[in-house]
Amino acid sequence: MSPSALPEPATGSVTVAESVLDNPVWESLAGAHAHLAIATSRAARYPPEISPFAAVGDGADPGAWAELAELAGPGVLLGFSGLRMLPPPGWEVTMAVPALQFLGDDLVDRPDPEAVPLRAGDVPEMLDLVARTRPGPFSRRTIELGGYLGIRRGGRLVAMAGQRMRLPGWTEISAVCTDPAHRGEGLASRLVRAVAVGVRARGEQPFLHVSVSNTDALRLYEALGFAPRREVSFVQMRTPSS
């Protein structure tokens, strides 16, 4: 993957509040999730059992990448979103997924009587649902990012959604997934609206990311009132081996 393959951050009419979305992992780890961060002043990552995501600060030099490599260790896979440049030689790009970043300004939030908070005791069921639906990275401690809701049928967890990255004024809705046997029932839409209630209760706005290949999800979120803000790439890279 060449540097030209990375999307440029939005420019022009971007407001200060919206500009934090250009480097969302860094803004989250430097802000609301600082208590979870493994970090220096220029580099940060989530604990691997929470999330594979990592970041360097805006305008970071090669020294920041060296700090991130030291934080993670040699030969470790890390995830990135909103990269403005590729790292120095020695880092290996293993995967790049084109995606769109959506803002939910026009989303109508709505509580749902069937949506129940998911707790630590629900993690085995959540991991099972994720394994069957593959909504994106989700590990045994991801629930610590907060705000996960689920819908059960016959006592079994069949759909869930939650909150992932938290930036000043914004919260990402993530891990939206439904058991294949219950798709078409509108559960994902209901959960996204219900999760947004908690986001807006803090005075924040929802946003999310969708792979450009996931056409069903793109249609769903646009129907719910999300609008695309910019193209992004989710990039997986391996830290230098030494």
N, C-alpha and C positions, 0 to 999 in steps of 0.2 A: 504493500500500500504506500503510495507516495504522499508527501505533504499536500499536494494539490487535491487529493481525494478527500481531505477533511473539509467540512463545511465552514464557511466563514461565519463568525458571530454576527448577529443582527446589528445594523447600524442605522444612523439617521434619526428616526423618530423614537428610538428606544428610550424609555424613561429610566431614571436612576433606579427606581424600585424594580423595574422589569429586567434591568441589566444583570442582576444577580443570577438570572436563569441561564446566562451564558456559561457559567462554571458551577453548575448546581451541586456537584459532590463536594467541592471545596467549600462553598458557602454553607452547606449543611454541616460539614465536619468542623468548620471554624465557628459555627453558631450554635444552633439548637442541639446538635449532637456532639458538641465538644466533649461532653462527659463520656462519650463512647469512643472518642478518637484515639488512635495511636498516632502521635503527631510530633512534628517539629514546627518551627515558625513558618516553614515554607512548603511542607509536605505533610500529607495525612492519609490514613486509611482506616476503614472500619476493621474491627476484629474479624478474622475470617469466618468465624462461626455466626456472625451477624450478616455480613455482606462482603462480596469480593471487591467493592468499589474503593477507589483511591483517587487522589488528586494532588496536583501542585497548585500553588497560588498563581494569580494572574501575573504575567510577565516573569515567571520563574526562569532562572538560569540553569545551566547544567548542574550546578551544585545542588539545586533543589531535587532534581531527579536522582542524584547520588544519595541524598538523604532518604528519599522514598525507597530506593533499592535497599538501603541498609535497614529501614524499618521493616520491610517485608521479608528480607532474606534472599539468597540466590535461587534462581530458577523457579520463582513463585508466579502463578498467574494472578493478575489483577485486572479489574474492570474499570473503564473510564468513560465519561460522558462529557461532551463539551470541550474536547481537546482543541486548543488553538494552534498547536504545533506538535510534531512528533518529538520524542525524547532523543537524547544523544545515542550514538552507536552502542550496541550491546543489548538493547532492548529488542525483543522479538514480537512483532505483531502476529498474533495467531488467529484472530478473527475480527471482522468489522461488520456490524449490522446497521445498514441505513435505517433511520427512523425519523419520525416527526415529533416535535415538541408541541403539545396542545395546551392552550389556556382555557379554563372553564368559566370565563366571565359570564356567559349566558346560561350556564348550567342551573337548573332549578333544583336546589337541594330539598330533600324531603325525608323525614324520619320513616322508618319501616318497622311495623310491629313484629315482623318475623326476624329481623336482623338483631342478633345478640352479640355482645362483646366476646371476643375470643381471648382466652387466658393461656398461661403456661401449660396447664393441663390438657389443652386442646392441640398442642403442637404435634403430637404423633398423627392426628387426623389431618391437620393442615399439611404436613409433609407428604402424607399419602395422596391428598387431593392435588398438590403441586406436582407430584410425580406422574399423575395421570393426565394432567392438563398442560403442564409446562408454561406457566405464565411469565417465567423469568427467574432470576436467582432468588432462592429462598432456603434458608438454613435453620438450624435448630434454635438459634437465638434471634432470628430476624424479627420475631414478634416484639422484641424490646424497642423497636422503632416506633411502635405504638399505633393505637387506633384501628385494630383489625376487627371486622365484623363478619359474621357468618350466618348462613341460613341452613337449617337442618330439616330433613324430611325423614320421618320414622326414626328420629334420634341420630341420624347419620349426617355428617357435614357434607353438603352438596354444592355449596357456593361460598365464596369469600372475597373480600377486598379490604385494603388497608392503606395506611399512610407510610411512606418511605422517606425520601429526602425532605428536610424542612429548611427553608431559606427565609430570610427576612421578608415577611409578607406573603409567603407562598408555601404550600405543602403539596408534595407529589402523591397522587393516588396510584397505588400499585397492587400487584398480586391479585388482579381481578381474574377470577377463574370460576368455572362452573363444570360440575360433573357432566360428561357427555350425555348421560341418560336424562339430564334435566335442562339441556339447552333448548332455547326457543320459548322458555317460560318467563323471560324478562327478569331473571334473578340478577344478572350482572348490572342492568340498568338500575334496579332498585337499590342494590348495594352501593353503587357509585354515588347515587343521590344521598344515601344515608351516611356514607363516609364524609361527604361534603358538608353535612350538617356540623360534624365535629370540627372540621377545618375552619369553617366560617365562624364558629362560636369563639375561636381565638382571634377573630379579626383578620384571618388570612384568606387567600384565594387558592382554589385547587388548580393543579396542572398535572399533566401526565405525558408519558412517552409511548409511542406506538410504532412498531416495526412497519415499514412501508409495504412489506409483503403480507401483513395481516389485514387484508381488505375488509373482512367482517368487522374487526374491531374499529377500523377507521370509519366505517359507516355508522357503527353504534355510537361512537363518541361525537361525531358530527351531529347526529340526530339528537343527542342529549344537550347540545349547546356548546360543545368544545370547538375551538377554532385553531387551526395550525398557526404557530408563531414562526418556527424556523426548522430547517433540516438539521439533523444531528447524526452522529455516528456513535453507536456503542462499540467500543474497541476493547478487545482483550489482548493484553500484552504479558509477556514473560520477562521478569526481571533478569538482569545480567547474571550469568552463571558464576561469575567471580568478581 
